[in-house]
Amino acid sequence: MPDAGSPNETPLDVLIIGAGFAGVCAAIKLREAGIENFRIFEKSMGVGGTWYDNTYPGAVCDVPSHLYCFSFEPNPNWSRVYSPQAEIRTYIEHCADKYGVRPFIENGRRINELRLDEASGLWRVHFDDGAILSARHIINCSGGLHEPNMPDLKGREKFPGIIMHTARWDHDVDFTGKRVAIIGSAASAIQIAPELAKKADNLTIFQRTPNYIVQRGDRAYSNFTKNLFAAVPALAKLYRWFIFMRLELMIYPAIKKGSSRGAFLTKQIIRHMRDVVDDPALQERLIPAYDLGCKRVLVSDDFYQTLNRKNVELIPCAVDAFTKDGLLAADGVTRDFDIVVCATGYDFHSHMISIDVVGERGRRLSEEWADMPEAYKGACVAGYPNYYLATGPNTGVGTTSVVYMLEQQMKLIVPMIKASRSRLVSVRREAQDKYNREIQAALAETVWAAGGCKAWYQLPDGRISTLYPFNARTFEKQQSDIVLDDFETKEVIAPAT
């Protein structure tokens, strides 16, 4: 690979940001397209993205293993129906090695700014160590589940104990015999609570809002099943298709507001909760006052059982502040703790503008997106030519695998790059606006917008810039259909290598 260490060196054809599922997928597809002059820059010291950063006890995927992998690289050896963190990270590393991507990755490289040089048609890439690099195309593959969203609580400096976020887990901390608090009761909280309850003297979970929690139905795959999938790949492919269609036909319909499918699933979930949780008063605290799907539907086989333990307590209110001995909750009670775990999610909105992107005529993406992040098909932004997003606005899903969505995204991005190696290509503003009007109109018919809750993915005015309102098959068709009239091109001086 050429040295692209300064603006005076040979520029890269493509620069990829992030070495998680998206970055590795982009690299594989670029190589398949015959593009070799690229690099991946990853701020962490390993490969895996979300699955490298999140190592808290109990971390596991909410999507079945055989769908949460690349369609072109099935894994017959998944140990369980739902894979744990370490196994997923190993799978991503395997893909990077098998498809020759590892030599293209540079770890520990954080990018601060991307600035378009319109005269040369190159993006100038500025790193936090002062290095500058040039590239014709950028694929931003950074994900949204790595930057911790720490609660803004007063008195943090008063608390002498340990405070940690699930995304920055300290494996040297011993929870044995400790008084432990978990702030939050959503996805990461319900995974970590059963593990901490086994060690802590007492565990207190602060629940601001209850969630719908469905049974995971996890189990280990037998050696016979794994050997069968390895010996008969067509059977594994059929099994993957079955999982995909089950989500498409049984889960996706539940996101439509007023759907009978959603009402049916709601009754099932609440009935299961009442069957498992012993305390009738606690049962009432666990029933959401909003429609199923308005907030993320959670998946667990052991959270409700954990609440039955004598050393576990659920407090149905938020936390107001730290104290010199623990936490002051919104119920006015101060409770003492040795360790506080913040299971408070991620700063998803900020991750899209964590890098300063400066496009045509000095326009800054952070300023254009201050009110509402928008993109064309979640991949291209008007005024920012040759800049692509793998998980851009309105590409988030709750009814299929994000890995599937990433593969479809590359069906748009890679052909666009291959067809325009020496030109600046930008989506037309009118095409982007038309696409987003259609997206917002469809979102208005979902429980995400009309389900009676306030979720993290909603902007203050209720609009949604993160989620995709259609099913996975629609996204595949949409990304595969490249409408050339939606784009404008401009010749540049610098030729492609």
C-alpha positions, 0 to 999 in steps of 0.5 A: 500500500502506498504511504499516505502520511501527508497531503504531499504523498499519494492519496488513498482511493478510499479511507474507512473509519472504524474496524467493526462489522461495518468497516470490515464489510466495507473493506471486503467489498472494496477488495471484491471490486478490485479496489486495493488502495485503501486503509482502515483507521480505528481509534481502539487498539483492536478489531471488533468495534462495539464488540471490542469496546463492550466487555461487561459481564453478560454482554450478548447479542439480541439477534440470533447468531446465524443472522448476526453474521455476514451472509457471505461468511456463515459460521456453523460453529456458533456456540449458542442461539445468541452469541456472547460478546467474545465470540462475536469479536472473534468472528469479526477478527476471523473475517478480517484475517480470512479476507485479507483485511487485517494488513489494511487496518491501523489501530490507535488512530483517532480522526478529528477532522475531515476537510474537503479540498474542492480544487483537488477533489481530495478529503484532507484527514486530520488525526489527533496526533497531528498527522494529515492524510489525503483520500478521494473517498471516505466511508464512515463506518463508526458505530453508535454503541461505544461512546458512553452516555454518562448521567449528569448527576451532581455530587459525583466528586463526593462519592468515594466509591467506584463509578463505571459505565458498562462500555468502559468496564474495569475487570479488575474490580471485585464485586464480591460482597459489595453494595452495588447500584445499577443506574438504568434498567434497559438493554445493558442493565438487564444483561449485567444485573444477573451476573452482578447479583451472583457476587454482590452482597446486595444489588439495587437497580434504579428503573426510571421507566419500565421496559417490555422484556421478551424471552430470549429462548437461548440455548447451546447448539449441540456438536451434532447441530454444528457438525451438520451445519458445517457438512450441509451449508445449504441447511445453515443458509435455510436456517438463516432465511427462516430466522430472517423471515420470522423477524420480517413477518412476525416482529416487524408488523408490531412496530405499526401503531395500533397493530393487532400483532403488537397487542397480542405480543404485549399480552404475552410479555406481561403474562410471562412477567407475572408468571416469573416475578413473585412479588405482585407489587413489583409486577405492577412496577414492571408494566410499561405505560406505553405501546410495545415497541415505542422504546426498544423491546428487550430480550432476556431469559434471566432478568425477571428471575434475578429480581426474585433474589433476596439480595436484589431490589428494584427502585422504580425511580430515577437517581438525582445525585451522588452523595458522600456514601452513595446515591440520592434517588428521586423518591427522596431516599439516600442509599449507601453503595460501594460501587455504582454501575452506569448502564445508561446507554450511549451518546448515539446522536453525538457519534455522528458528529464526533468528527468535524466534517467540512464539505463544499464551501466550508459547510460543517456537517455538525451545523447542518445536523444541529436541528435534524440529521438527514441523509439520502438512503442513510448513506450520502449527504448533499454538499459532502461529495465522496463521503459515505456513511455506513450507519447514517441517519435513519438506518437503525433497526429493531426488527432485523440484523444490523449486519444484514443492513450493513451488507445492503448499504455496501451495495450502494456505496461500493458501486458508487465509489467504483464508478467515480474514482476520479470525480466528485459525486454528491447527492442532489439536495432535492433527492435527499429532501424527497427521500427524508419526507418519505421516511418521516411520513412512514415513521409517523405511522409507527409506535416509535413516533406514536406509541406514547413514550419519550425514547432516546431516538426521538429529538425534542420535537418528536422527530426521529433521525435514527430509525428506518420505518420499513422492513429489511427487504425494502431496504435491500431493494432500496440500496440496490436500486441506484438512481443516477439522476439523484446525483451530480458529478464534477470532474477533479484535477487529481486522477485516480491511481 
